[in-house]
Amino acid sequence: MVEFPPRPPKDIASIPRHVRLHMLMSVRDLHVPSVEELQLYETMDMMIRQNYHHLQPSSSSTWSMISGEEARYRPPVTAPTYGAAVVGVSGSGKTQAIRRCLSTFPQTIQHTSFFRMVNGLQQVVWLSLDVPAGGKATDLAAALMTAWKKATGSTRFDKTLAGEWRNGPQMLDEWRQVASSHFLGLLHLDEIQNLFKLPPLKSRSKRKPGEPQPELRIIDDQSLKWILTALNEWQIPLLVSGTPDGFGALTKRLSNTERIVTSGYHAFKHFWGDHDAAFRQHFLPRLGHYQYVARPIAINEELGDLVLEKTAGVQRLIIALWIAAHRVAFERNDDDLRLGDFKVAADTYLAPVAQAVAALHSNDPGRLSMYEDLSPQDHSFWAQFWSNISRN
């Protein structure tokens, strides 16, 4: 899962700066897995493998579940539900971590022969997609069908997608039956906050100190009901990911909250406080290798303090600041990188996110609530629960 792009050549000074600028873009591919990411991989691996252990093709109950019929025979012990959640502010690296973990598994496996299947079976190990911004059941169903076609090449849903998309629950059930018949091992729904609608910024800004934060409102109840049914009845392991506000709304809304995190809860945090050491000892030293100037800047505590100050430790912003500082440096005749370049870059290129960074630094719920994807939620129970499990 780790990825280190090729380092700058030793003769970087001989390369024109406009060429270096394009070479610099490779730093966006830099990926240093965190401990949380490694634990996430373990969670996903267990969810997929353990669910297949209970999903036996030779069992009549499996095929009854796939067809939606009542099973004539059910095992004495009901198969457990596999659900997990990944939460973090925008830019914390959660989506990138999930994609890299998923890439370690084959997405599809072609079986030339399979139980009850004359022509074999295309097994789909995992499917990942973003919840559409509209949050409606019809939009979610269409996104699932589109992602399925992209992963498998199947035209199974072409007719439905070409229609008018009127019946969301019916479309979702159509997709579910096909996914179950191909023994889907894991469904990942990213941007889970898109199922909810935040009150307008104007109303949030009028909230007085001490007043409770406005809660997200559900856009389409059918989508949430379908997610809960997928966990309870269809034996499809579900991984949801999104921002704190979205996950908070999801767990408050669903009656069986614990089912969402039966397999794990993973909070991806920005480099700050307890996570400061991971930045200084691992991330920044590796990032420091990617300096496209003749005289690199020293990777020391002063630089680390400045980067954290200007980005609040959000990985996406750190990379953006690193690139922007180079752009500032390239405008000078001197072929070096300075602390001042980072300050100028933060005040210019990163100016639009300055208020959000300040809100993260303050850790003030009131200020954070002005930015919906930074809004804090109390997930302390599950965070502590799974943290204790991982240490045992």
Secondary structure, DSSP 8 states (H G I E B T S, - for coil): --B------TTGGGS-HHHHHHHHGGGGG-B---HHHHHHHHHHHHHHHHHHHH--TT-HHHHHHHHT---S---SS-----EEEEE--TTSSHHHHHHHHHTTS-SEEEESSBTTBTT-EEEE--EEEE--TT--HHHHHHHHHHHHHHHH---TTHHHHTS----HHHHHHHHHHHHHHTT---EEEE-GGGGEE---HHHHHT--TTS-----EES-HHHHHHHHHHHHTS---EEEEE-HHHHHHHHHH-S-GGGGGSSEEEE---S-GGGHHHIIIIIHHHHTT---SSB----SHHHHHHHHHHHTT-HHHHHHHHHHHHHHHHTSSS-B--HHHHHHHHHHTTGGGHHHHHHHHHT-HHHHTTSGGG-----HHHHHHHHHHHH-
